[in-house]
Amino acid sequence: MAKKEVEEVVEQRPYITIDDVQISVDELPEEARGIFGRLQRLNQKKANIVLDLEEIQAGINFFSNRIVAIVNEAKEPIPVNGEDESALESDEDSE
């Protein structure tokens, strides 16, 4: 007969640490359980907002870099310090 392994399932219950003591949500008074639930929802909202902000920043970075690339691709040499365009063209021809 084959041996069957029995896995022990340990259910993790939510807890809060107060004054370095972990207290299970089941041990909290009723009002504190309600507050605990609100804290959990607020922490989840905060995590979602942080992710949204990271995505927004990535989008801003992408489009900022893209607009710079587009402008640089289309950019004609700009005269510097009073140089005229013919001086720029002669510099390019000598290269």
N, C-alpha and C positions, 0 to 999 in steps of 0.2 A: 504494500500500500504506500502511495506517495505521500510525503509530508507536505502539508499546506502551511505556508507562512502566513501569519496573521499580522497585518500592519496595524499598528496602533495609530488611530487618527486623533491628533490633539487639536482640539478646536481652540483657536485663539480668539479670545474675547477682547473687545476694545477696552483700553484702560487709559487712565490719566495719571500722571505723576505729580503729586502734591507734596512738597517738603521732603523730596527724595523717597517718597513711598508710592509704589504703584497701586492704584486703586481700580478695581474692575468697575465698569460702568454699572453692573448689576448691584454693586455695593453702595452706589451713590443714592442719596435721597432723591425723591421724585423730581423736585425742582432742579437739582443739579444734573439729573439725567437729561432734562430738556435743554439745559444750557450746554451740556456736552454735545448733544446732537447739533445744536446751532454752531458750536465751534468746529465740528467735523465738516458741516456744510460750508462754512466760511473758509476753512482751510482748503477745501476742494475747489471752491470758486477762485481762491488766490492762485492755486496751482494752474488752473485753466487760463487765468488772465496772464500769468507769467508765460505760458506757452504761446498764447495769442500775441503777446508783445514780442517774443522772439521771432515768430513768423512775420509779424509786421516789419520788424527791423530788417529781416532778411529780404523782404520785398523792397523796402526802401533802398537797401544797399544795391540790390540787383538793378533797379530802375535808375538809380543815380549813376552807377557804373555804365549802364547802357547808354544813357543820354550823353555822358562824357565821350564814350567811344564813337557815337554817331557824329557828334560835333567835331571830334578830332579827325575822323575819316573825311569829312566834307571841308575841313578847314584849309584855306589857302594860306600861304606864308604871309604873315603880317609884317609890314615894314617896322623896323625898330630904330629908335633914336633918330628919326628924321631921314632914314634911308629911303630911297625911292625903290619902286618895284624893279627897275632895270638893274639896280645894284644887286638885288636878291637873285635875279635871273642869271646874272653873270657869275655870281658865286656858285649857283647850281650847275652852270655849264662847266665850271672849272673842276667839279668833283668827278 
